[in-house]
Amino acid sequence: MTYQVLQGKKVAVLVETEYIHEEIQHYKIAFSALGAQVDFLSYLWGESERTIVSDVDAPGKPMYSMVVDKDVADYDPNSYDIVLMAANYCAVRLREIPPMGSLGSIDELQTPPAVQFYKTAMENPNIVKGALCHGLWILTPCPEILTGRRVICHTVVLADIHNAGAIYVPDQSHIVVDGDLVTGRSAADLDAYVDAIVQLTIS
C-alpha cells in the first residue's frame, strides 16, 4: 500500500477495558504508518486519564494495559475521517447508562456518550465506520441506524444485530463492506479488515 496514503486523516477508536491488545496495536502501527492521527477514546469518569486493561487471554498469558486521556463525550465524530468500534466487550461497557450500575430505563438506551458518538458517525456518510467482532453491540440501542445494513460479526452478536434489523452476510472473506460501513467477523481478520477500511477511505 502507498506510503502515507492517509496523511492528514484522523482515526477515532472507541475502546474500553477487555480490549484485544493485538487489535489496538495493529491500529496504532498500521494507521500511523500510513500517516493518520489515531485517537483512542473512552470514558474518563471525571478523571484526566484512565488505565484500561486487556484481560481477555487465558490464565498465564500476558496482561496488557493502556492509558486513555480522551473522553468520548468531549469529541465530535464529525471531526474524524474514520471511526472504529474496538472488538471484544468494549462496546458492552461503552453502552453503560450513567451513572454506572444505576437502574436504567428503555428511554435512556441511546444516551451513553459512546452510543451517541457512533450513531452520529453513522449518520455522516463521509465518515468511514468500522466494527469488528462484537463491535456492533454499540449500535443495537439504535435499530433505526442498523436496520437494513449488510454486516458480518461474531456469532455471539448475531441474534442482537438480527433483532436490530441488520442483514447478516456470512461472506467467506469474513469482511463485509456496505457503503460507508466495514464490518469484520473477528480479530483473526484484522489485516483484511484494516485493508478494507483504508481502501474505502482513499477511494
ABEGO torsion letter per residue (X at the ends): XBBGAABGBBBBBBBBBGBBAAAAAAAAAAAAAAGBBBBBBBBAGGBABBBBBBAABBBGBBBBBBBBABBAAABBAAABABBBBBBEAAAAAAABBOBBGBBBBAAAAAABAAAAAAAAAAABAABBBBBBEAAAAAAAABAAAABGBBBBBBAAAAAAAAAAGBBBBBBAAGBBBBEABBBBABAAAAAAAAAAAAAAAAX
